[in-house]
Amino acid sequence: MKKISFKTFLPHIIAIAVFLVVTLFYCSPALQGKVLQQNDVIHWKAMAQQIQTYKDTHGHFPLWTNSMFGGMPAFQIAIEPPNVFTVGYFHSLFTLFLPHPFDFFFLMCISFYFLSQVFRIDYRIGILAGIAYAYASFSPILVSAGHDTQVLTMGYMPFLLGAFFLVFQKKYWLGGALSVLFTSLLITMNHPQETYYFLLVTICLVITYIILWIRQKEYKHMIISLSILAVAGVFGVANNMVTLATTYDYSKATMRNGVLNLDSTSSAKTANATTGLPIDYAFQWSFLPSEVFTVLVPDIYGGASRGPEFGADSHLAKLAVEKGVGDDQAAEFASNMPAYWGSQPFTSGPVYLGAIICLLFVFGLIYLKTPDRWWILAACIFTIMMSWGKNFAAFNDFLFYHLPMYNKFRVPTMALGITQLLFPLLGMLALNQFIFIEKDKTFAWKKLKTTGYVMIGVFAIAALLYTSFDYKGENDGNVVSQLTQMTQGNKDDANAFYSALKQDRQSLFGADLLRSLFFAGAAFLCLWLILKNKIKPVYALFAILLLSSIDVIAESRRYFSNQDFQDQDTDNGNFTPSAADAEILKDTGYYRIIDFTKDWQEDAMPSYYHNNVGGYSPAKLSIIQDLLTYQLSKQPPNMQVLNMLNTKYVIVPDQKNQPMVQQNPGALGACWFVKNIEFENSAADAMRALSILNTKDTAIVESDYKNAVPFLPSDDSTASIKLVKNDNDIINYHSSSKTNQFAVFSEIFYDRGWKAYIDDKETPIAKTDYVLRGLAVPAGDHNIRFEFKPSSYYDSLKIAITTSIISWLLIIVAVWQAFRKKKDAVV
């Protein structure tokens, strides 16, 4: 029996070590106990605080939270299904149990390296491609912003793509089991939009290989492969059924499934509603067609909207010094000016893939003969055009209105995460073929020379853009106004500063154009030296690996630097209660607050301590979005609506612009009996009626819920109803009355799981005052209970547990099969 040599594993050990060292160096402040300041994560912690507190008490997460928008499903913020058989345990293994943010980059590196080994790529090229994928600027920008789920989803895309190719290579058991595993983990990361884009890539891949198999008459292999992929998809979905089912069920009630369009010219019985997100909202973050050049020249459009793009040597700073501003103040002034001037509202940085990676990608398109270049090219073109969004309306409007589920997503630039995956994939295939396989140097030189001409043409176009751009941004109107105000109305000085800003933007473009030309030229020179036998391939490969890594890592450090880390104490300071918070927290009752010192409809921070009328969610309940649009965004907001939401405290700025508490005496409490009910024919009518409603005495019930009101309330001055306990998923009340009553509860209506019981007998809930719950309560003393038990959660949990067990069995069988074949091979 042959012994398995250590040399077999050495290249992989080296790769893991390199990835680990680079990751530790890249995130070195975290080794000193510092934490990354991720805005989205900070806000997530705020919105999840009540959920975590509940878990500390009950041992599990609740399914409903009261901390935002009057209440919403907690599983949209944090979910932890009690599935002990989940394959999610593998995630810690693939990230070497590393904490954030190390795990993001290591996962992306090792995942791409796995893909390279499926293609039998030399390990050094696998290291090059893994670093290029993980540290392309888009990744650290996402990490810095706190888009953790998107980065982790991108981390599993190469893993899953490699599993698919194992199946295509007729390694059915191993490829199938890994396809199940990685499909499950990719979906577990819970970023539906990036997963959706990857599905589109998979379609391009499968169509290409179906054509290939048909041509080669490999019908049996085709059927087996497609069947395995289908089963893997089913198991991946089923293993994540709890998350997917609850999200899908919730989506039917959110703004992503449509909002009210309260057209005053429509008839009283008409409630116009959109389907999906409004297209203008969905396409806000769209690339200009020329902005795609950032994959090669990062700062063609100025890089980040805010950040230290301009320093003391900028035209802005020098002009400020000339105007009498001190050196330090001038540098600070310049650094705060918007470098980015593209069509997006703002951006944290460009999508830069690396000049060397772009060169190798073009080389792969010209040089390779494999079918992989065609599906990669198709997918790249498709995703790039998708990233143009509103700037390529003829294409993207059609997708928005016709591609299934596409109108549920926003930020088209996210599609470039797929481009980031495919550029280094094709590049490494080309480089491996060129260095280790190619025998016909004449053919190789012909293709390399053509690549050089194409790249010269691309750089020439970029140079033409450099000279022809006016460097005026779509959002520069505000900049000019600020400069005019800063110069105390001196338009000449304001225009001078604006001209300096445009010069600085052009300088950024020019510097990066030369930078990218250097890196691409250096890599081209290395390839040429190999063909001319001027240098050993291994030395050239090492040079390209080093240059490419320096290229992408140095660029990404512009947007992910040591300044993004802060001491742990500083991080905790994000949640230090203000004097206003401390005053409100003295009240241990049940109430809500609204904080007008913040962008209260987009800021989750008040939810850390309080039940909040506002908050942040990209997928609010549609009824909440409607209420915000038509009642609470008014100036002033509808106080009757704030009263019915039990808004006991209002935070406003004082004379020193510090938060100050005002108590709202009109807050109606957790529940109350009304004297009258008005029935409205439609949601639009209910919303209109709400504008003039006295919410204390009268309730609005839409005609669709009239059956839930078997009797009208009768006068009883002694009638009372009170909250006993609100425990998120279970709420208890007690009522007492001599006559039939109708109770309004200051809890958000959500008919996808909430049930009501009067003395343990289920009672229908009426949608009341457009967003609240109402119950017809008969005369007498009663215990009233609301319970949140969504079937989407409990039914899907059974499916997830069952398929998780089967998935483990598949993985065990696959490992046994692989071990058996390996054992037979060494005999």
Secondary structure, DSSP 8 states (H G I E B T S, - for coil): -----HHHHHHHHHHHHHHHHHHHHHTGGGGGT-EE--HHHHHHHHHHHHHHHHHHHHSS--SEESSSTT-EEGGGT------TT-TTHHHHHHTTT--TTHHHHHHHHHHHHHHHHHTT--HHHHHHHHHHHHHSTHHHHHHHHT-HHHHHHHHHHHHHHHHHHHHHTT-HHHHHHHHHHHHHHHHHT--HHHHHHHHHHHHHHHHHHHHHHHHHT-HHHHHHHHHHHHHHHHHHHHHTHHHHHHHHHHHTTBGGG--EE--TTS-TT--EE-SSS-HHHHTSS---GGGGGGGTSGGGG-S-SSSTTS-TTSHHHHHHHHTT--HHHHHHHHHTS----SSSS--S------HHHHHHHHHHHHH--STHHHHHHHHHHHHHHHHTGGGGHHHHHHHHHHSTTGGG---GGGGHHHHHHHHHHHHHHHHHIIIII---HHHHHHHHHHHHHHHHHHHHHHHHHHHH-----TTHHHHHHHHHHHTTT-HHHHHHHHHHHHHHHHHHHHHHHHHHHHHHHHHHHHHHHHHTTSS-HHHHHHHHHHHHHHHHHHHHTTTS-GGGEE-HHHHHGGG---HHHHHHHT--S--EEEETTS-TTT--GGGGTS-BS----TT-BHHHHHHIIIIISSSS--HHHHHHTTEEEEEEE-TTS-EEEEE-TT---SEEEESEEEEESSHHHHHHHHTT--TTTEEEEEGGGGGG--S-----TT-EEEEEEEETTEEEEEEEESS-EEEEEEEE--TTTEEEEETTEEE--EEETTTEEEEEE-SEEEEEEEEE--HHHHHHHHHHHHHHHHHHHHHHHHHHHHHHHHHHHT-
